């Protein structure tokens, strides 16, 4: 099957320019993370939390992501949210906190996330 069909016609999606603030675990898995984003209808994916800075402990830290999905009907536990979370945890070998951007209502928390997030993926 051609790549464009496998990715729902989103062959033009792109890896975002990320900085040295991204830890080795994420950097070494970027190609797989991008493929998961394509498979699970991700519009944009950001790295947030301790995985950005020097607080990340490779032996025990979880990884926090902020995500925006393409518009789609919600289906319950087989929804793209849960499937992406499972796949990221399997890929990274650790717990993942996956936060949908539109769900963050607290203005202080939202401001902090917006200020510190590192873009990893954006669909074209």
N, C-alpha and C positions, 0 to 999 in steps of 0.2 A: 504494500500500500504506500503510495507517495506520502512524503512527510506532510505536505499541505493538507491532505485528507485526514491524517492522524491527528492533526492539531486543530481541527475544525476551521481550516482556512486561515489560521493565524500564523502563517509562516513568517510574517513580518514582525512578530514580537521581538523585543530586544532586551538584552541584558543592560541594566542601568549601570552607569559609571559609579562604582563604589570606591571608597577610600581605604586607607590603611586601618581604619577603625573596624573593619570586618575581620573577625578572627580566622585562624587557619581552618577550623572545622567548616565554616561556611564557604570560605574561599575555595577549598579543595573539592567542595560538592556543588559548586555553582551550576555546572552543566546539568546535573541531575535535578537541582532545584528548579531551574528554568523549564525543564521538560515536565516536571510535576505541575508547575503553574499552567503550562499549556494544556495538560490533560484535565485539569480541574477548574477550568474557566476562570482563572485569576486575571483580573484586570491590572492590579498593581500589588506588589509585595514589598514590604519594608522590614528591615531588621530593627528591633528596639530593645531596650533593657540592657542587662549586663553583657550581652553578647557583643555589644558595640565597643565597650571600653575595656580597661585593664582589670575590671572586676570579674571578668569571665574566668571561671575555674573549669578547665577542660575535663577534670575528673568528676565534677558533680553538678555543674550549672545546667539549668534548663535553657532553652532557646526561645526567645519571645519574638513573634512576628506580628505585624499589623498588616491586614489584608483587605483588599477590595475585590469582590467578585463581579463578573459580568452579570447583568440582570438575568435572573432565571427563576423558575418556580421552585419553591422549597419543597423537599421531599421527605423530611424526617432524618433518621439516622443513616440513610444512604445518600445524604446530601453531599455536595462537593466539599462543604466545610469539614465534615467528619472524615471524609476520604482523604482530603489533603493533610489534615492533622495526623492521621495514622501513617500516611506515606512519609511525611517529614520526620516523624518519630522513628520510623524504621530506617530511613536513610541516615539520619544523624546519630542514631543509637542512644537517644536520650529523650526525656519529656520535652514537649513543645507546648507553649502557650500561644494559641492562635486567636488574635483579637480582631474582630471585624471593625473596621474604622468607623462605620456609621453607628455602632453601638456605644461608643465612648461619649458619654453625655457630660461628665464632670469637666468643666472648663479648665480647671487647673491641670488635671491629668491629660486632657486632650492637648493643651498648650505644650506641656512637657514632651509628649510623644511627637508632636509636629516639629518641635524645635530640634529634637535629637535623632529622629528616625534616619535610617540610611536606606535609600532605594536600592532594591536588588533586581526587580523585574517590572516591566511595563509592557502590556500588550499594545501592539501598534494600532 
